[in-house]
């Protein structure tokens, strides 16, 4: 590995910070922040956590050694939370706002208030040694999250302690990212409030459903992009937009009458079903005159996530003419869409949305067993769904099942 000077590393931090400024989604930003922090100090592993109330929730974990042992190069999907208190390193840092630099996590003094939890090491046959834990703060000092970097390595891949230079580089990266991170948090909160409003109106949908569809969509896209050898820069931009756009797939239901939206018995009649279909156009109209790439993808997803790959008659709304669409009236006559005419973003969200809907109970149906839902997706490959998207979905099904387990419908979300 080629050694670079301190000046070159600081210049790299500036370049990375400029790249951060183009990322719009909070989760994507956090993942990139963890990746770049590890690169800067040549660390083997790390985690990133966010503050939610009085708890820390893990968002991402990376481990080069463990990933190298897995078939697809990805860590098993993990999700957990723990209290912000002095008992853990991350909790202590979140509580005090001060960093910790631990040369050997297995040799902590018993006099310290915190300890190192070895459970993850045991499960993954790993050994964490040097650990640097620091707070991620806003410009005014509020702790938004925790960055924890594990096992710094020298040029020969020997584990070493995090030295003063490593601390300097990580502090500089966090300082440069602070305003971008704060803006991403604020944008994420605004998106959350909009979607929570939609969930309050529609008893068939939940905010956890929206979150699951977004997470599943990104997992599918990552595998699809890998299968199609999509360049990293292009992949990162697409997944950033998809993470946001997928959350708005059913936002148009805010424009559907409560008489239809909240009807329980009997089932919707033909006219009511026709009106329900207009949620695609209503949602798309919210982004029709958007200025960003994320707006453009949100438009695609909201409008086309109910299309059929084979162009079947029950796909909608097709090549709709918005000059003829009127809110409160059925969809105008339209030409059907099929195949790659349907935007990739919508083809991915279609699979994620249907699978999540099948595996969760609603007032009008029981949840399906995961095996039944997986079989249904496979059966509709080449008919309702893009075969390449279904293939990618099946290749990451273990990660997807973990997402379902970690984000149940009764998960608490609070402002």
ABEGO torsion letter per residue (X at the ends): XBBBBAAAAAAAAAAAAAAAAABABAAAAAAAAAAAAAAAAGBABEBBBBBBEABBBBABBBBAAAAAABAAGBBBBBBBBBBBBAABAAAAAAAAGBBBBBABAAABBAABABBBBAAAAAAAGBBBBBBBBBBBBBAAGBBABBBBBBGBBBAAGBBBBBBAAAAAAAAAAAAAAAAAAAAAAAAAAAAAAAAAAAAAABAABBAAAAAAAAAAAAAAAAAAAAAAGBBAAAAAAAAAAAAAAAAAAAAAAAABBAAAAABAOBBBBAAAAAAAAAAAAAAAAAAAABABAAAAAAAAAAAAAABBAAGBAABOAEBBBAAABBBGBBBBBBBBBBEAABBAAAAAAAAAAAAAAAABBBAABBBBBAAAAAAAAAAABGBABBAAAAAAAAAAAAAAAAAAAABBAABBBBX
